[in-house]
Amino acid sequence: MPSSDPLVMFEEPDGLRQPVLIVAFSGWNDAAEAATTAARFLGQLWPSHPLASIDPEEFYHFGLTRPYVRFKADSRTEREIVWPSTDFSLARSPALDRDVIVGVAIEPHLKWRTYCGAVLDLVRRSGAALVLTLGALLAEVPHTRPVRLVGGAYDPALAAKLGIRPTRYEGPTGIVGVLNTLCREAGVATASLWANVPHYVSGVENPKAALALVRRVLSLLGTEGDLSELVEATQQFERNLEEVVRQNPKIAEYVRKLEVRPPEEGEAVEPPLAQGDELPPSADIVAEIEQFLRQQRPESS
């Protein structure tokens, strides 16, 4: 049964070392799944264990984000329901100068202020010194350039340390924007780091953008980690795109137009781009990539 308190603690954190809370949400804030991929990767870099969760009952429309059933780990006959909860893990490692809490969730549908209040409750109970949200958004940028990161921070020194310049975006926002604003209003140090994702490959996972986010977070934490899995995925991603572009003159021409623009002209587009004469249909390149990947799979024996 759902708890009357949406924040469920599995342990009371005690003696944490200036923890950083890193949070990412799938959905509107997560173009090409770059932000949640980065957060999950960070949550697995160091030994960690479950710390807390937010009960989904008040915050999700289960007709839109459905729970699913699976067999229990020790049974092939008894099933359990997996709900779309927000799960937080705690990493405490000698490789880190401070502890790290990572939260990953689907963007909630309902009661955003109450939901953010539950996150702030975790901040207070854990003594988190910083809330860092990760996001990814569509932009008119080519996949051939290094990933551009934008965002904001509660003070200029932190923004400089993260190497970000403030975004000039105004318009509809997601749970990330609401959480950052409510953190600031509550006097909680906060920063937001967003990766720009090429709009024409928005329908496939983008490990290159996730890798850029992970590297910047590790730089902030003053530590390193084994990134080989993401690096290899990025290299394969780029090889696939190179092949698709080589086979599609229309897409190749559009990428060349993006490449000659100064980087600052590739403004973020949040919400998604309106269709215009210059924009190749995203579905075309996604279909090309999917077809190419299918051709690369070894035939089953």
Disulfide bonds with the S-S distance in Angstrom:
none
